[in-house]
Amino acid sequence: MGNFIMKRLAITPLLLLGIVTIAFIVARLIPADPLAAIVGERQLNNDAVVAAAKARWGLDGGIPEQYFTYLGNLVTGDLGTSFRTKQSVSSDLWERLPATAELALGAMVVGGAGGIALGITAARHQNRPVDHVSRLVALVGSSLPVFWLGLIMLYVLYARLGWFPGPGRLPSRTDAPPHLTGMYTIDALIAGDFGLAWRCLRQLMLPAFVLGWSLMGIVSRLVRAAMLDELHADYVRTARAKGLGEGVVMRSHVLRNALTPVITIMGLSLGVLLTSAVLTETVFSWNGIGSYAVEATKRLDYPAINGVCIIGGVIFLLSSLFADVLYAAVDPKIRYT
C-alpha cells in the first residue's frame, strides 16, 4: 500500500502539468480578446493603453513565452493576478473555497445517505411499488440538468410555496458568523449561535439537495444492483440456513459487501460535484469557486481560469487517491502494488 501511494503521489505533478497545459491552451483558443475586458472596448484603439496593459499582465510575449512564464511562477506557488479582481488568484480561491466545500459536503451527505437509503429500500422490495418509485427518483435525478432543476426548485419551493429561503448563503439582513472555517453552518455551531446555524443550514438545504440529487441517483442504482447480487449469493443462503436473523444477515453481510463499491463513487464524486457546482452556485447566488469560474470565463480572466482548473485537478486527484486507499482498507481482498 505504501508503494502504491508513493507511486500515485510521484505521478501527480505530471498529471497536474497536463491539466495546466490543457487549461492554458483552451483558454487562449477562445475567439475573444481579453484586453477588451481589461481596458474596455473604448480603449482598444489606444495603442499606449493597450501596450501598458499587455506589459502589466504579461500578454506582450508570444504564447510559448507566456506558458513558460506561467509555469515558472506556478512552481513558486504564484497562480497569478486576476484580471477582474486585481487580486492574487490564490487569495481569491482561498476566500471562496469554504463556500464550495460547504456546498459539496452537503451534496455528498444528500447523495450518499439518500442514495444508500433508496438503494436498500429498492433492493428489499424488488419489483414492488416502492422499488419503482425509488428507481424513478434515481432516474429523474440522473437525467435532469442541474441548472434547470435548481430553477424549478427555487420557483416552486421558494417563490410559490415559501418552504425554503431564497438564494444566497445567508438570509437578508443577517451578519456572517465569526470566521473560523469559512463554512457558515459550522462556524455558527462553533460560536454557539444555534439559531444562526439553523438559518445557515436552511440556506444550504436546497442547493445541496439540487447538487446531490444526481449523485443520489447514481449511488441508489449502484447499491440496489450490488445488494441484489449479494442477496442471491451462496454465503447469504448459508447464513440464513444457520438461523441468523434477517437483520444480522443484512447488516453484517449483505450491506457491508454491497457498500464497498460506493466508496469509489463517493471518492470520485467530489470532482464531479465541483464541476456541477459551477451551475448550482450561479443559480443560487452561492459565492464559491463555481461562481468565480463563471465570472472568470465571461471576462476571459486567464489566471483565474487556470487557477480554478488547478484547484479542481488537485482535489480530484487527492479524492481519487483517498478512495483507492479507503477501498483497500475496507475490502481485504484488494491489494495494490
C-alpha positions in Angstrom: 0.0 0.0 0.0 2.8 2.4 0.8 4.5 1.8 -2.5 1.2 2.4 -4.3 0.6 5.7 -2.5 4.2 6.8 -3.3 3.7 5.9 -7.0 0.5 7.9 -7.2 2.0 10.9 -5.5 5.0 10.7 -7.8 2.9 11.0 -11.0 0.7 13.7 -9.5 2.9 16.6 -10.8 2.8 15.1 -14.3 -1.0 14.9 -14.2 -1.2 18.5 -12.9 1.2 19.6 -15.7 -1.2 18.1 -18.2 -4.2 19.8 -16.6 -2.4 23.2 -16.5 -1.3 22.8 -20.2 -4.8 21.9 -21.4 -6.4 24.7 -19.4 -3.8 27.2 -20.7 -4.3 26.2 -24.4 -8.1 26.0 -24.2 -8.4 29.4 -22.6 -6.4 31.0 -25.4 -8.3 29.3 -28.1 -11.5 31.2 -27.1 -12.2 33.6 -30.0 -12.2 36.8 -28.0 -9.7 39.4 -26.8 -9.1 39.5 -23.0 -7.8 43.1 -23.5 -11.3 44.2 -24.1 -12.2 43.0 -20.6 -9.1 44.5 -19.1 -9.0 48.0 -20.6 -12.6 48.3 -22.0 -13.6 48.2 -25.7 -13.3 52.0 -26.0 -9.6 51.9 -25.1 -8.7 49.1 -27.6 -7.7 51.7 -30.2 -5.4 53.5 -27.8 -2.1 51.9 -28.5 -0.4 53.3 -25.4 -3.1 51.9 -23.1 -3.1 48.5 -24.8 0.7 48.3 -24.7 0.7 49.2 -21.0 -2.0 46.6 -20.3 -0.1 43.9 -22.2 3.1 44.6 -20.3 1.2 44.8 -17.0 -0.5 41.4 -17.4 2.3 39.6 -19.3 0.4 39.4 -22.6 3.1 41.2 -24.6 5.1 37.9 -25.3 4.1 35.0 -27.5 2.0 32.1 -26.3 5.1 29.9 -25.6 6.7 32.6 -23.6 3.5 33.2 -21.6 3.2 29.5 -21.0 6.7 29.0 -19.6 6.5 32.2 -17.6 3.3 31.0 -16.0 4.9 27.6 -15.2 7.8 29.3 -13.6 5.5 31.4 -11.4 3.5 28.3 -10.6 6.5 26.5 -9.3 6.8 29.2 -6.6 3.1 28.9 -5.7 2.1 32.1 -7.7 -1.1 31.5 -9.6 -1.0 35.0 -11.0 -3.2 38.0 -10.5 -6.8 38.1 -11.6 -7.7 40.5 -14.5 -11.1 41.1 -12.9 -10.5 41.4 -9.2 -6.9 42.7 -9.4 -6.1 40.4 -6.5 -4.0 37.3 -6.2 -5.8 34.3 -7.7 -4.6 32.2 -4.7 -6.3 34.6 -2.2 -9.5 34.7 -4.3 -9.7 31.0 -4.4 -8.8 30.6 -0.7 -11.6 33.1 0.1 -14.2 31.2 -1.9 -13.1 27.6 -1.3 -15.1 27.2 2.1 -18.4 28.1 0.4 -17.9 25.5 -2.3 -16.6 23.0 0.3 -19.7 23.5 2.4 -22.0 23.0 -0.6 -20.1 20.0 -1.8 -20.1 18.3 1.6 -23.9 19.0 1.9 -24.4 17.5 -1.5 -22.3 14.4 -0.6 -24.5 13.9 2.5 -27.6 14.1 0.4 -26.3 11.9 -2.3 -24.6 9.4 -0.1 -27.2 9.0 2.6 -30.2 9.4 0.3 -28.7 7.1 -2.3 -27.9 4.3 0.1 -31.3 4.5 1.7 -33.1 4.4 -1.7 -30.9 1.6 -2.9 -31.5 -0.5 0.2 -35.3 0.1 0.1 -35.5 -0.7 -3.6 -33.5 -3.9 -3.2 -35.5 -5.2 -0.3 -38.8 -4.5 -2.1 -37.7 -5.6 -5.6 -40.3 -5.1 -8.3 -42.8 -3.6 -5.9 -44.2 -0.1 -6.0 -41.5 1.2 -3.6 -38.8 -0.2 -5.9 -40.4 1.5 -8.9 -40.7 4.9 -7.1 -37.1 4.6 -6.0 -35.8 3.9 -9.5 -37.9 6.8 -10.8 -36.4 9.2 -8.3 -32.9 8.0 -9.3 -33.7 8.3 -13.0 -35.0 11.8 -12.6 -32.1 12.9 -10.6 -29.6 11.5 -13.1 -31.3 12.9 -16.1 -32.4 16.5 -15.3 -29.8 19.3 -15.9 -28.7 20.8 -12.6 -29.4 24.4 -13.6 -33.0 23.6 -14.7 -33.7 21.6 -11.6 -32.4 24.4 -9.5 -34.6 27.0 -11.2 -37.6 24.8 -10.8 -36.9 24.1 -7.1 -36.4 27.8 -6.5 -39.7 28.7 -8.3 -41.8 26.1 -6.6 -40.3 25.7 -3.1 -39.2 29.3 -2.6 -41.3 31.7 -4.8 -44.6 29.8 -4.7 -44.7 27.8 -1.5 -42.2 29.6 0.6 -40.9 26.4 2.2 -37.2 27.4 1.7 -35.3 30.7 1.8 -34.2 32.4 -1.3 -30.7 32.3 -3.0 -27.6 33.2 -1.1 -25.5 31.8 1.8 -27.2 34.0 4.4 -30.7 35.3 4.9 -31.2 39.0 4.2 -30.0 41.4 6.9 -28.0 38.7 8.6 -24.4 39.0 9.5 -22.0 36.2 8.9 -20.7 34.2 11.9 -17.1 34.7 13.2 -14.8 33.4 10.6 -13.1 30.1 11.6 -13.6 27.6 8.8 -15.4 29.9 6.3 -18.3 27.4 6.3 -21.1 29.4 7.8 -23.1 26.5 9.3 -20.0 25.0 11.1 -18.8 28.5 12.2 -22.1 29.3 13.7 -22.2 26.0 15.6 -18.6 26.6 16.9 -19.7 30.1 18.0 -22.7 28.6 19.9 -25.2 30.5 17.8 -27.6 27.7 17.1 -30.3 29.9 15.7 -27.9 31.3 13.1 -26.6 27.8 12.4 -30.2 26.6 11.7 -30.7 29.6 9.3 -27.5 28.9 7.5 -28.4 25.2 7.3 -31.8 26.1 5.7 -29.9 28.2 3.1 -27.8 25.2 2.4 -30.5 22.6 2.1 -32.0 23.5 -1.3 -28.7 24.0 -3.3 -27.2 20.9 -1.6 -30.3 18.8 -2.5 -30.2 20.0 -6.1 -26.5 19.3 -6.4 -26.6 16.0 -4.6 -29.7 14.6 -6.4 -27.7 13.3 -9.4 -25.2 11.6 -7.1 -28.1 10.1 -5.1 -29.4 8.6 -8.3 -26.1 7.0 -9.1 -25.5 5.7 -5.6 -29.0 4.3 -5.3 -28.8 2.3 -8.5 -25.3 1.1 -7.6 -26.4 0.0 -4.1 -29.6 -1.7 -5.4 -27.7 -3.7 -8.0 -25.0 -4.7 -5.5 -27.5 -5.7 -2.9 -29.5 -7.8 -5.3 -26.3 -9.6 -6.3 -25.4 -10.2 -2.6 -28.8 -11.3 -1.6 -28.6 -14.2 -4.1 -25.0 -15.2 -3.1 -24.3 -18.6 -1.6 -22.9 -17.2 1.7 -26.2 -15.4 2.3 -28.2 -18.5 1.9 -25.8 -20.3 4.2 -26.1 -17.6 6.9 -29.9 -17.9 6.7 -29.7 -21.7 6.9 -27.7 -21.4 10.0 -30.5 -19.5 11.7 -29.1 -15.9 11.6 -31.8 -13.3 11.7 -32.6 -11.2 8.7 -31.4 -8.1 10.3 -28.0 -9.6 11.1 -27.7 -11.0 7.6 -28.4 -7.6 6.1 -26.2 -5.5 8.3 -23.2 -7.8 8.8 -23.0 -9.5 5.4 -25.1 -8.1 2.6 -24.9 -4.3 3.3 -21.2 -4.3 4.1 -20.2 -6.0 0.9 -22.8 -4.1 -1.2 -21.5 -0.7 0.1 -17.9 -1.3 -0.9 -18.3 0.0 -4.5 -20.0 3.1 -3.1 -16.7 4.2 -1.6 -15.1 4.6 -5.0 -18.1 6.5 -6.3 -18.2 8.8 -3.3 -14.4 9.5 -3.5 -14.6 10.4 -7.2 -17.9 12.3 -6.8 -16.1 15.2 -5.2 -14.6 16.2 -8.6 -17.9 15.8 -10.3 -19.7 17.9 -7.7 -17.1 20.7 -8.2 -18.0 20.7 -11.9 -21.7 20.7 -11.2 -21.2 23.4 -8.6 -20.5 25.9 -11.3 -24.1 25.9 -12.4 -25.6 25.4 -8.9 -23.7 28.3 -7.4 -24.8 30.5 -10.3 -28.5 29.7 -9.8 -28.4 30.0 -6.0 -26.1 33.0 -5.9 -23.6 30.9 -3.9 -20.4 32.9 -3.7 -17.9 30.0 -4.2 -15.4 28.7 -6.7 -18.1 27.8 -9.2 -19.4 31.3 -9.5 -15.9 32.6 -9.6 -15.1 30.3 -12.5 -18.2 31.6 -14.4 -17.2 35.2 -13.9 -13.6 34.4 -14.9 -14.8 32.8 -18.1 -17.1 35.6 -19.0 -14.2 38.1 -18.6 -11.5 35.8 -20.2 -9.6 36.0 -16.9 -6.8 33.6 -17.9 -5.1 33.4 -14.5 -8.3 32.8 -12.7 -9.4 30.1 -15.2 -6.1 28.3 -14.8 -6.3 28.6 -11.0 -9.7 27.1 -10.9 -8.6 24.2 -13.1 -5.5 23.6 -11.0 -7.6 23.5 -7.7 -10.1 21.2 -9.3 -7.4 18.9 -10.6 -5.7 18.7 -7.2 -9.0 18.0 -5.4 -10.0 15.3 -8.0 -6.6 13.6 -7.8 -6.5 13.6 -4.0 -10.1 12.3 -3.7 -9.3 9.6 -6.2 -6.2 8.5 -4.1 -8.3 8.6 -0.9 -11.0 6.5 -2.5 -8.4 3.9 -3.5 -6.8 3.7 -0.1 -10.2 3.5 1.7 -11.4 0.8 -0.7 -8.3 -1.3 0.1 -8.8 -0.7 3.8 -12.5 -1.8 3.7 -12.0 -4.8 1.4 -9.1 -7.0 2.4 -9.2 -8.8 -1.0 -7.8 -5.6 -2.6 -4.1 -5.3 -2.7 -2.2 -2.6 -4.5 1.3 -3.0 -5.7 
